[in-house]
Amino acid sequence: MDEELYQAFITESEESITQLNNSLLSLESNPDDTEAIDDIFRQAHTLKGNFGAMGFDNAATVAHAVEDLLDEIRHERLDVTAERMDLVFDGMDLIVDILHDIEENGESTIDPSDTVEEIRAAVEDGGDAGNSNPAASDEADRESVDLGSLAADCVDADALDATTLTHAHVELDAGQMKGVDAGIFLSSIPEDLDVVGANPPRDAIEDGEYGDGFDLFVAERDAAVVESELDGLWKVSAVETTDVSDALAAGDATATASDAPAADSDADAERDASAPDETEPSADADADAAGDTGADAATDEQAGDDGSEGDADGAESTDGDGEDDADEGDGAEQKKEARSISAVKSVRVDVDQLDELHELVEQLVTSRIKLRNAIDVGQTTALDTLDELDKISSNLQNTVMDMRLIPLKKVFDKFPRLVRDLAREQDKRVSFKVEGADIELDRTILDEISDPLMHVLRNAVDHGIEAPDVREANGKSRTGTIRLSARRQHDTVIVTVEDDGSGIDADAVREKAIDKGVATREELDQMPDSEVYDYIFHPGFSTNDEITDVSGRGVGMDVVKTTVESLDGSVSVESDPGEGSTFNIRLPVSVAIIKVLFVQVEDREFGVPIKYIDEISRRDRVQTVNGAEVIVHEETIFPLIRLREALEIDSPEPDDGMVVRIRPDDRQVALHCDGVTKQEEVVVTPLQGPLSGVGGLSGTAVIGDGNVIPILDVSTLQLPADGEQAMREFDPSQLPDTAEEAAD
């Protein structure tokens, strides 16, 4: 098998399964969403066709069974229930298992028969309850269609220069790949047969979106000739033809009526009076066949508005954009065009090639820095050349960094299903909403952040959201809400998981911390609740006494903190007892090439990432509040960390120096150093092995002169005890009269 084709199949299948899962969640939360069921049916059919085309029959069989069950729901022969959706999700999970088996071994030996039988049983049992003979019912529906009206809907009689029109109902003995069989049939129709209309439309037929058969309209050929020409083509099992030439005359008459003078209005009015009897059955038939009438569209929009609270994937305003139903057709065309334009502009890049290109850029940046330091300032020609190299390498760097940026949607799309399944297991009702999925992160960070977010969401469902009866007793809605959102702030991305559950019991955390020996009761009693909450990230820490499949072992939140900090990020938690909790995860957009400020301590240099710095000032800004050295800014204190002490550099403290104030969103502190030298872009290498846990350091970088400088981690630099105490007890009224002037 062609390796490129194989990898494309794996990637596209994973994306299709994720999209299908989220569409199924939308349907489950809003069963009246006909647009969702149509989209689901198309995705399931495409998935089945892709597996069949690649020769993986076990997955194709499961997808076929799922498609049949969805088809019963689509035609309203079965209702959407939690039990039936469980079967559909079981089928999707099995397809995922088969896909992983294919990815690892090149083939799959998983037997899908048990799952397929369960799904088939649900189709047969449910179908019998609603319709004892579905095939007969379909045939009866077809016979009730007014062919003249159907022809008027499918054929543009005004633009057609013909006197004869034949309707042909074609049935195919199609296999699992209905779209492929239909496409071969359509392409084999003789050129002398002028097909001027189809129901459903030709594109839908080629996508396999038809029942046992479909309708074609052929101009200038009588019924016998059309039947003879079509019979015997690819997969044709039956052809039934009917002369509907009267539809052409009706179309001409309608056109004449619209242009006729007022004197002829009596005759036209009589003709128009019979029109409703002809057109109304046509509209119903077309709605059954294509599912695309204006009435359905209006129903979709109302359903989207009414069911927004339970929308599993958080797309609350998908249809609520205020557009009129009359403009829906034009909007659909614009969306289709936009999708095609987007598809042309975006390409898939091989990950190995991207990593190699990124490594070359890192080397180029380092070489550029070395070259600049080696050149004598007086050599203007060389400097001009270097400026050109600067421009080229910077553009290349920006391009590569942009190529590595991937929308959070790639990760976020996996979570609606996770939340749904956890809520079902615990008999809880959860509305899950997603915002900011288009925010982009570096691929490396995106790969690592999936597990931490999973643990936070599991924690929100298990610890946060209460049981429906408990919520109701507390005056809340029986359905809890979990919101996953992301926003960009400077060079960082803040991912937030917020729930409206019971919140965190600070006293329970204190007791557990004492039991674990993490801190003493005296220390914990002095801590505000906001600091106590951070203990939930301690290894082995859990407030659940009972170990379940979801929680109780105390490993999840530890993984969150460890992973996020390894990515040069930070995590914090806020909680309001009885109202809910909020987890904020701050992540850098990229971790490879960053701009740093060089600070000097004695004769050594350290790098502080520019993205964390809010202000640089002289030492005379330092004040004393509650016995601690601080910087005051806008009635907020920033306790001082003397780098000489924090980094254990044994040398006398100079009388002067500089202060670097950190952004309060990252950490409310200020760093004292001997001096500030320069800013530079560097390639950061994370600390490895025994050095990986050193507090206050996040990595190293090689600078232009070949020296290695440490990069400071502002989140783990040790803050003096008096500084922590000052922050807890700070009252803005305690500031000296000159504090505001000093802040300026």
VOGU-3710 file (C-alpha; in Angstrom, 3 decimals, decimal comma):
1> mdeelyqafi> 0,000/0,000/0,000  1,253/3,482/-0,843  2,601/4,931/2,408  1,387/8,454/1,644  -2,125/7,198/0,870  -2,081/5,052/4,011  -1,121/7,960/6,281  -3,703/10,228/4,641  -6,357/7,568/5,264  -5,419/7,287/8,961
11> teseesitql> -5,403/11,065/9,474  -8,673/11,689/7,623  -10,400/8,815/9,417  -9,377/10,168/12,833  -10,687/13,614/11,904  -13,953/12,168/10,557  -14,513/10,116/13,717  -13,920/13,160/15,948  -16,326/15,295/13,898  -18,898/12,516/13,855
21> nnsllslesn> -18,701/12,067/17,626  -19,315/15,770/18,193  -22,211/15,847/15,718  -23,745/12,848/17,503  -23,488/14,740/20,791  -25,316/17,665/19,206  -28,070/15,331/18,019  -28,375/13,708/21,442  -28,814/17,075/23,131  -31,252/18,289/20,457
31> pddteaiddi> -33,052/15,365/18,706  -35,078/17,741/16,510  -31,951/19,103/14,813  -32,545/17,754/11,290  -29,437/19,502/9,979  -27,321/17,590/12,493  -28,788/14,208/11,516  -28,232/14,922/7,819  -24,626/15,881/8,528  -24,139/12,794/10,701
41> frqahtlkgn> -25,530/10,536/8,006  -23,169/11,990/5,402  -20,151/11,603/7,691  -21,044/8,023/8,614  -21,537/7,156/4,965  -18,200/8,689/3,993  -16,464/6,830/6,821  -17,963/3,548/5,694  -16,919/4,198/2,103  -13,337/5,080/3,059
51> fgamgfdnaa> -12,858/1,881/5,092  -14,447/-0,173/2,328  -12,252/1,385/-0,337  -9,129/0,584/1,697  -10,259/-3,029/2,161  -10,873/-2,905/5,926  -14,194/-4,718/5,875  -14,617/-5,103/9,643  -14,689/-1,332/10,193  -16,851/-0,847/7,103
61> tvahavedll> -19,332/-3,392/8,502  -19,592/-1,523/11,802  -19,976/1,811/10,002  -22,675/0,251/7,807  -24,623/-0,925/10,863  -24,308/2,494/12,487  -25,439/4,100/9,228  -28,535/1,882/9,126  -29,484/2,831/12,677  -28,965/6,510/11,909
71> deirherldv> -31,037/6,111/8,755  -33,969/4,866/10,839  -33,590/7,939/13,061  -33,238/10,183/10,036  -36,541/8,980/8,578  -38,227/9,268/12,007  -38,877/5,549/12,256  -36,844/5,544/15,483  -36,563/8,160/18,195  -33,287/9,471/19,611
81> taermdlvfd> -32,811/7,849/23,012  -29,812/7,610/25,334  -29,754/3,817/24,895  -29,659/4,017/21,102  -27,003/6,713/21,222  -24,961/4,460/23,527  -25,066/1,808/20,801  -23,960/4,318/18,192  -21,084/5,478/20,405  -20,126/1,840/21,070
91> gmdlivdilh> -19,889/1,396/17,327  -17,731/4,503/16,987  -15,437/3,289/19,782  -15,017/-0,039/18,010  -14,138/1,759/14,777  -11,507/3,740/16,693  -10,070/0,478/18,095  -9,941/-0,990/14,596  -8,272/2,151/13,263  -5,601/2,014/15,986
101> dieengesti> -5,063/-1,670/15,198  -4,606/-0,779/11,528  -2,202/2,024/12,409  -0,033/-0,249/14,564  -0,134/-3,458/12,514  -1,146/-2,434/8,990  -4,311/-4,527/9,329  -6,971/-5,388/11,872  -8,168/-8,754/13,145  -10,793/-7,332/15,524
111> dpsdtveeir> -14,116/-9,182/15,204  -16,983/-6,645/15,161  -19,821/-9,190/15,025  -21,094/-8,752/18,612  -21,360/-4,967/18,354  -22,855/-5,181/14,862  -25,505/-7,661/16,049  -26,502/-5,360/18,922  -26,875/-2,412/16,572  -28,781/-4,505/13,998
121> aavedggdag> -31,100/-5,774/16,733  -31,893/-2,207/17,744  -32,680/-1,363/14,121  -34,933/-4,390/13,628  -36,753/-4,174/16,962  -37,274/-0,452/16,702  -38,164/-0,615/13,045  -40,811/-3,283/13,617  -42,400/-1,151/16,276  -42,772/1,776/13,956
131> nsnpaasdea> -43,170/0,104/10,567  -43,763/-3,571/9,947  -42,650/-3,372/6,321  -40,254/-0,507/5,675  -39,606/-1,526/2,080  -43,289/-1,605/1,302  -43,699/1,746/3,000  -40,932/3,259/0,842  -42,625/1,905/-2,266  -45,978/3,313/-1,176
141> dresvdlgsl> -44,377/6,691/-0,561  -42,905/6,623/-4,041  -46,204/5,725/-5,655  -47,916/8,611/-3,875  -45,550/11,173/-5,435  -47,044/13,385/-8,149  -44,506/12,872/-10,939  -45,662/15,961/-12,784  -44,982/18,143/-9,770  -41,690/16,370/-9,089
151> aadcvdadal> -40,656/17,055/-12,691  -41,615/20,717/-12,291  -39,369/20,934/-9,219  -36,366/19,116/-10,725  -36,416/20,444/-14,305  -36,139/24,055/-15,439  -38,873/23,894/-18,068  -38,407/27,526/-19,124  -34,755/26,993/-20,022  -35,328/23,575/-21,637
161> dattlthahv> -35,999/23,506/-25,383  -37,758/20,141/-25,570  -41,170/18,683/-26,299  -40,726/15,287/-24,618  -39,765/14,533/-21,023  -39,413/11,065/-19,492  -39,217/10,185/-15,804  -37,091/7,148/-14,887  -36,968/5,633/-11,405  -33,718/3,661/-11,234
171> eldagqmkgv> -32,910/1,098/-8,571  -29,344/-0,114/-8,082  -28,084/-3,313/-6,533  -25,470/-1,227/-4,731  -22,945/-2,651/-2,308  -21,452/-0,991/0,741  -20,018/1,799/-1,422  -23,291/3,215/-2,737  -21,723/6,471/-3,851  -19,077/4,715/-5,939
181> dagiflssip> -21,668/2,441/-7,589  -23,935/5,406/-8,329  -21,036/7,389/-9,763  -20,073/4,546/-12,103  -23,714/4,216/-13,221  -24,098/7,941/-13,938  -20,847/8,088/-15,877  -21,945/5,127/-18,029  -25,211/6,749/-19,196  -25,031/7,081/-23,023
191> edldvvganp> -24,308/10,582/-24,313  -27,458/10,603/-26,430  -29,565/10,556/-23,242  -29,921/14,157/-22,090  -30,424/13,941/-18,289  -31,931/17,321/-17,381  -32,924/16,700/-13,749  -32,492/14,330/-10,820  -34,005/13,671/-7,401  -32,089/13,766/-5,128
201> prdaiedgey> -29,599/16,085/-6,873  -26,791/14,423/-8,822  -24,134/15,402/-6,247  -26,122/13,718/-3,490  -26,542/10,563/-5,595  -22,780/10,401/-6,187  -22,288/10,746/-2,417  -24,542/7,722/-1,863  -27,356/9,778/-0,342  -30,288/7,858/-1,788
211> gdgfdlfvae> -32,449/4,921/-0,686  -32,926/1,919/-2,927  -33,201/4,153/-5,968  -33,436/7,661/-7,375  -35,273/9,607/-10,105  -33,886/10,876/-13,400  -35,549/13,088/-16,023  -34,507/12,649/-19,670  -35,405/15,092/-22,467  -36,393/14,222/-26,064
221> rdaavvesel> -36,520/10,446/-25,573  -39,661/8,409/-25,127  -40,143/6,102/-22,166  -39,412/2,859/-23,998  -36,078/4,116/-25,348  -34,984/5,452/-21,966  -35,850/2,172/-20,246  -33,965/0,197/-22,888  -30,878/2,436/-22,648  -30,677/2,409/-18,857
231> dglwkvsave> -31,498/-1,248/-18,274  -28,314/-3,271/-18,128  -26,025/-0,427/-17,026  -23,783/-0,775/-13,949  -25,609/-2,320/-10,949  -29,103/-1,510/-12,329  -31,683/-3,890/-10,827  -34,854/-2,169/-12,047  -35,941/0,761/-14,227  -39,467/2,177/-14,310
241> ttdvsdalaa> -40,209/4,930/-16,849  -43,133/7,324/-17,255  -43,904/10,039/-19,815  -44,188/13,377/-17,968  -44,130/15,696/-20,993  -47,166/17,485/-19,582  -44,830/19,073/-17,043  -43,164/20,970/-19,893  -46,500/22,345/-21,048  -47,380/23,287/-17,491
251> gdatatasda> -44,119/25,154/-17,179  -44,751/27,070/-20,421  -48,263/27,864/-19,292  -46,993/29,209/-15,982  -44,451/31,398/-17,750  -47,160/32,689/-20,100  -49,444/33,400/-17,167  -46,818/35,477/-15,426  -46,227/37,629/-18,517  -49,822/37,897/-19,721
261> paadsdadae> -51,687/41,244/-19,794  -54,433/41,971/-17,310  -57,093/41,217/-19,924  -56,142/37,507/-19,863  -56,079/37,252/-16,072  -59,309/35,238/-15,829  -57,903/32,294/-17,749  -54,627/32,462/-15,904  -56,329/32,646/-12,539  -58,262/29,484/-13,335
271> rdasapdete> -55,029/27,715/-14,219  -53,287/29,006/-11,086  -56,174/27,884/-8,902  -55,254/24,268/-9,604  -51,548/24,825/-8,853  -51,687/24,168/-5,105  -53,085/20,703/-5,711  -50,063/19,953/-7,866  -47,298/21,649/-5,932  -48,079/20,705/-2,342
281> psadadadaa> -47,465/16,946/-2,765  -44,259/17,833/-4,588  -42,953/19,851/-1,673  -43,671/16,992/0,727  -42,043/14,451/-1,525  -38,981/16,556/-1,987  -38,673/17,080/1,739  -38,759/13,320/2,300  -36,233/12,669/-0,404  -33,717/15,434/0,112
291> gdtgadaatd> -34,415/16,777/3,580  -33,590/20,274/2,414  -36,750/22,395/2,375  -37,041/25,894/3,701  -39,395/24,670/6,407  -36,779/22,202/7,616  -34,206/24,963/7,661  -36,454/27,133/9,799  -37,051/24,203/12,137  -33,301/23,698/12,415
301> eqagddgseg> -32,763/27,302/13,441  -35,482/27,182/16,066  -34,150/23,912/17,423  -30,666/25,377/17,668  -31,964/28,301/19,676  -34,101/26,199/21,970  -31,447/23,600/22,623  -28,426/25,779/23,051  -28,060/25,015/26,752  -27,575/21,332/26,148
311> dadgaestdg> -25,384/21,695/23,117  -22,659/19,164/23,739  -19,957/20,811/21,685  -20,597/24,323/22,840  -21,529/25,735/19,445  -24,379/27,696/20,952  -24,841/30,204/18,159  -24,241/28,073/15,073  -27,572/29,034/13,531  -28,479/31,972/15,717
321> dgeddadegd> -26,844/34,613/13,579  -30,016/36,516/12,789  -30,079/35,653/9,075  -33,468/35,305/7,416  -34,561/31,928/6,090  -35,006/33,480/2,672  -31,250/34,033/2,433  -30,345/30,511/3,454  -29,642/29,292/-0,066  -27,228/32,114/-0,810
331> gaeqkkears> -25,557/31,605/2,570  -25,052/27,921/1,835  -23,374/28,757/-1,461  -21,112/31,296/0,250  -20,157/28,776/2,930  -19,401/26,164/0,275  -17,199/28,621/-1,598  -15,452/29,648/1,623  -14,704/26,017/2,425  -13,185/25,431/-0,981
341> isavksvrvd> -11,013/28,549/-0,704  -9,840/27,507/2,749  -9,010/24,008/1,525  -6,770/25,428/-1,195  -4,896/27,662/1,246  -4,199/24,972/3,834  -1,918/21,970/3,307  -0,727/19,089/5,445  2,960/19,117/6,301  4,883/15,973/7,217
351> vdqldelhel> 5,790/16,259/10,904  9,331/14,903/10,439  10,051/17,437/7,717  8,639/20,214/9,860  10,824/19,227/12,814  13,911/19,103/10,580  13,128/22,553/9,194  12,620/23,855/12,710  16,003/22,463/13,809  17,713/24,189/10,879
361> veqlvtsrik> 16,137/27,483/11,838  17,413/27,082/15,401  20,936/26,576/14,048  20,532/29,569/11,757  19,478/31,819/14,636  22,449/30,715/16,732  24,864/31,269/13,836  23,420/34,697/13,219  24,035/35,696/16,844  27,620/34,402/16,740
371> lrnaidvgqt> 28,301/36,216/13,463  27,057/39,532/14,777  29,246/39,330/17,868  32,316/38,374/15,799  32,128/41,272/13,347  34,008/44,477/14,046  31,653/47,470/14,251  33,678/49,358/11,677  33,084/46,846/8,893  29,981/48,471/7,447
381> taldtldeld> 29,733/46,181/4,409  29,696/43,089/6,550  27,139/44,694/8,824  24,886/45,470/5,852  25,132/41,859/4,787  24,393/40,762/8,298  21,320/43,005/8,377  20,101/41,246/5,262  20,745/37,882/6,920  18,840/39,173/9,935
391> kissnlqntv> 15,827/39,960/7,782  15,877/36,670/5,899  16,373/34,501/8,949  13,711/36,397/10,885  11,198/35,871/8,089  12,127/32,210/7,883  11,846/31,897/11,635  8,397/33,499/11,690  7,202/31,313/8,840  8,362/28,125/10,504
401> mdmrliplkk> 6,906/29,112/13,844  3,580/29,863/12,157  3,691/26,489/10,407  4,035/24,793/13,758  0,995/26,558/15,185  -2,078/24,325/15,287  -5,580/25,315/16,479  -6,629/24,043/19,893  -9,632/22,572/18,095  -7,454/19,531/17,360
411> vfdkfprlvr> -7,453/18,791/21,098  -10,722/20,404/22,174  -12,790/18,311/19,737  -11,948/15,158/21,691  -13,459/16,363/24,967  -17,236/16,638/24,357  -17,434/12,859/24,072  -15,284/12,421/27,205  -17,536/14,691/29,265  -20,672/13,027/27,927
421> dlareqdkrv> -19,499/9,519/28,826  -18,355/10,530/32,320  -21,650/12,257/32,997  -23,563/9,162/31,848  -21,476/6,910/34,089  -22,231/9,061/37,132  -25,875/9,804/36,289  -25,150/13,509/36,036  -26,446/16,037/33,552  -23,771/18,253/32,043
431> sfkvegadie> -23,874/20,936/29,375  -20,388/21,244/27,897  -19,430/24,435/26,078  -16,262/25,220/24,123  -14,926/28,667/23,262  -11,731/29,838/21,584  -10,975/26,558/19,796  -9,389/28,553/16,946  -6,586/29,845/19,219  -3,271/28,370/18,046
441> ldrtildeis> -0,412/26,759/19,952  2,893/25,217/18,964  2,515/21,567/17,974  4,846/20,414/20,754  2,741/22,099/23,414  -0,503/20,918/21,839  0,665/17,301/21,977  1,487/17,595/25,679  -1,533/19,548/26,887  -4,168/16,949/25,977
451> dplmhvlrna> -3,686/14,777/29,091  -3,655/17,668/31,595  -6,875/19,053/30,149  -8,437/15,602/30,273  -7,628/15,332/34,002  -9,036/18,784/34,741  -12,267/17,983/32,890  -12,623/14,630/34,631  -12,111/16,450/37,922  -14,833/18,950/36,983
461> vdhgieapdv> -17,357/16,197/36,254  -16,442/13,993/39,211  -15,677/16,532/41,970  -17,357/19,652/40,652  -20,778/18,959/39,144  -23,305/17,631/41,661  -25,998/15,026/41,046  -29,217/16,494/39,547  -31,227/16,034/42,758  -28,531/17,718/44,833
471> reangksrtg> -28,328/20,658/42,442  -32,080/21,059/42,486  -32,144/20,975/46,286  -29,523/23,755/46,278  -31,635/25,916/43,991  -29,589/25,211/40,848  -30,548/23,897/37,447  -30,484/20,097/37,307  -28,023/20,390/34,434  -24,532/21,542/35,349
481> tirlsarrqh> -22,335/23,547/33,001  -18,666/23,031/32,207  -17,000/25,611/30,002  -13,670/25,019/28,256  -12,252/28,227/26,786  -9,008/29,680/25,478  -7,774/33,207/24,882  -4,540/34,767/23,668  -2,687/37,229/25,915  0,585/38,615/24,564
491> dtvivtvedd> 2,848/35,597/23,926  0,819/33,258/26,098  -2,431/31,346/25,794  -4,729/30,975/28,805  -6,872/27,833/28,795  -9,696/27,921/31,340  -11,898/25,107/32,626  -14,841/26,487/34,570  -17,735/24,653/36,224  -20,775/25,764/38,208
501> gsgidadavr> -20,563/22,868/40,659  -19,987/22,597/44,377  -16,568/24,256/44,437  -13,573/23,124/46,511  -13,917/22,587/50,261  -10,810/24,365/51,603  -11,190/22,758/55,041  -11,276/19,276/53,486  -8,085/20,127/51,587  -6,467/21,311/54,840
511> ekaidkgvat> -7,352/18,070/56,629  -6,037/15,947/53,788  -2,824/17,993/53,647  -2,311/17,420/57,374  -2,970/13,677/56,985  -0,435/13,541/54,167  2,138/15,422/56,213  2,427/18,073/53,520  2,048/20,957/55,969  1,268/21,579/59,632
521> reeldqmpds> -2,089/22,704/60,950  -0,580/26,007/62,094  0,755/26,750/58,609  -2,511/25,806/56,926  -4,652/27,794/59,348  -2,680/30,934/58,481  -3,073/30,375/54,750  -5,994/31,917/52,863  -8,215/29,509/50,968  -6,758/30,689/47,644
531> evydyifhpg> -3,342/29,266/48,626  -4,771/26,111/50,188  -6,372/25,159/46,864  -2,898/24,736/45,343  -2,370/21,613/47,475  -4,683/19,641/45,174  -1,743/19,581/42,740  0,463/17,795/45,282  1,468/14,212/44,266  -0,914/11,586/45,620
541> fstndeitdv> -3,369/14,178/46,867  -7,102/13,433/46,572  -10,120/14,432/48,634  -12,019/11,339/47,446  -11,967/8,580/50,051  -13,320/6,052/47,550  -11,190/4,966/44,609  -13,188/4,797/41,365  -12,422/4,552/37,667  -12,527/8,338/37,518
551> sgrgvgmdvv> -10,679/9,521/40,617  -9,448/8,747/44,114  -5,817/7,859/43,433  -4,530/11,430/43,507  -2,481/11,244/40,306  -4,491/13,369/37,881  -3,927/16,903/39,145  -0,272/16,184/39,854  0,118/15,349/36,155  -1,512/18,672/35,286
561> kttvesldgs> 0,980/20,755/37,285  4,046/18,714/36,288  3,247/18,748/32,584  2,249/22,400/32,399  5,368/23,563/34,250  7,567/21,393/32,023  6,161/23,435/29,127  7,224/26,657/30,858  3,618/27,322/31,854  1,680/27,643/35,082
571> vsvesdpgeg> -1,624/26,473/36,524  -3,821/28,066/39,172  -7,223/27,380/40,657  -9,966/29,626/41,979  -13,075/28,421/43,741  -16,231/29,774/45,290  -17,813/27,134/47,559  -21,257/26,219/46,327  -20,797/28,174/43,099  -18,035/26,370/41,213
581> stfnirlpvs> -14,331/26,291/40,381  -12,079/27,723/37,695  -8,751/26,255/36,566  -6,470/28,587/34,597  -3,628/27,062/32,608  -1,146/29,551/31,151  0,972/28,272/28,271  3,549/29,880/26,012  2,591/29,984/22,348  6,005/28,513/21,521
591> vaiikvlfvq> 8,794/27,050/23,643  11,736/26,883/21,254  12,989/30,331/20,202  12,191/33,128/22,645  13,373/36,658/23,387  15,043/37,100/26,772  16,352/39,970/28,874  19,891/39,422/30,176  20,218/40,305/33,857  23,514/40,365/35,734
601> vedrefgvpi> 24,243/39,034/39,203  27,886/39,511/40,242  29,851/38,426/37,148  27,217/36,003/35,869  24,357/36,481/33,390  20,886/34,979/33,448  18,016/35,196/30,992  14,466/36,270/31,894  11,844/35,640/29,153  10,564/39,000/27,914
611> kyideisrrd> 6,972/37,712/27,849  6,942/37,680/31,682  8,305/41,217/32,173  6,010/44,167/32,824  8,463/46,895/33,893  12,163/47,603/34,547  13,115/50,246/37,138  15,917/51,301/39,479  16,400/49,998/42,987  15,126/53,210/44,597
621> rvqtvngaev> 11,580/52,039/43,854  11,883/49,420/46,633  9,773/50,076/49,740  9,068/48,220/52,968  5,520/47,032/53,713  4,771/44,791/56,696  8,507/44,231/57,116  9,004/42,953/53,548  10,777/44,554/50,587  8,242/45,266/47,849
631> ivheetifpl> 7,606/47,276/44,712  4,306/49,189/44,751  2,396/49,574/41,503  -1,214/50,811/41,226  -1,897/50,066/44,919  -0,618/46,516/44,478  2,542/45,197/46,108  5,086/42,998/44,349  7,327/41,261/46,917  11,011/41,438/46,035
641> irlrealeid> 13,067/38,350/45,170  16,782/39,071/45,400  18,329/36,848/42,733  21,632/36,713/44,636  19,830/34,979/47,515  17,382/32,911/45,454  20,196/31,511/43,285  22,551/31,117/46,294  25,331/33,265/44,838  27,727/33,982/47,703
651> spepddgmvv> 28,924/37,570/47,212  28,291/40,957/48,821  25,122/42,808/47,813  25,877/46,076/45,918  24,327/49,353/47,026  22,549/49,946/43,737  20,905/47,664/41,177  17,840/47,180/38,959  14,381/45,764/39,582  12,429/43,720/37,007
661> rirpddrqva> 8,695/43,591/37,757  6,878/40,497/36,507  3,400/40,588/34,969  0,896/39,943/37,773  -0,940/37,402/35,640  2,227/35,284/35,601  3,433/35,927/39,157  3,049/38,883/41,475  6,739/39,421/42,271  9,695/41,621/41,314
671> lhcdgvtkqe> 13,295/40,470/40,721  16,301/42,369/42,039  19,572/42,096/40,079  22,854/43,996/39,802  22,094/45,265/36,300  20,359/44,735/32,969  22,568/44,272/29,881  20,684/43,483/26,651  17,809/41,677/24,926  18,405/38,737/22,603
681> evvvtplqgp> 16,584/35,923/20,851  17,858/32,550/22,008  17,172/28,872/21,461  16,129/27,402/24,802  17,036/23,829/25,686  15,031/22,419/28,630  16,994/21,009/31,563  17,395/17,234/31,362  18,038/14,441/33,848  18,882/15,365/37,454
691> lsgvgglsgt> 18,779/19,074/36,619  15,166/18,971/35,383  13,761/19,617/38,852  16,010/22,523/39,853  13,843/25,341/41,186  14,118/28,733/39,560  15,603/27,436/36,276  13,688/26,336/33,176  16,526/25,704/30,684  19,715/26,946/29,088
701> avigdgnvip> 20,690/28,807/25,944  23,912/29,151/23,945  24,635/32,801/23,151  26,795/34,399/20,485  30,147/34,127/22,266  29,605/30,411/22,842  28,781/30,718/26,532  25,815/28,958/28,077  23,433/31,058/30,157  20,678/29,744/32,451
711> ildvstlqlp> 17,083/30,808/31,735  15,157/31,711/34,884  11,779/30,193/35,695  9,943/33,056/37,409  7,181/30,753/38,660  9,499/28,625/40,837  11,973/31,203/42,139  11,764/31,086/45,927  9,945/34,021/47,512  11,117/35,047/51,012
721> adgeqamref> 8,735/34,128/53,811  8,198/37,752/54,782  7,161/38,506/51,215  4,505/35,785/51,294  3,265/37,043/54,635  3,137/40,622/53,357  0,937/39,591/50,428  -1,502/37,801/52,750  -1,799/40,728/55,162  -1,529/43,587/52,677
731> dpsqlpdtae> -3,967/46,477/53,070  -3,665/49,364/50,543  -4,325/51,826/53,381  -0,948/50,814/54,876  0,950/52,336/51,946  3,068/55,420/52,691  1,864/58,746/51,348  4,594/58,627/48,724  3,698/55,168/47,504  1,719/56,391/44,540
741> eaad> 4,521/58,748/43,536  7,016/55,909/43,826  4,842/53,747/41,654  4,977/56,374/38,955
//
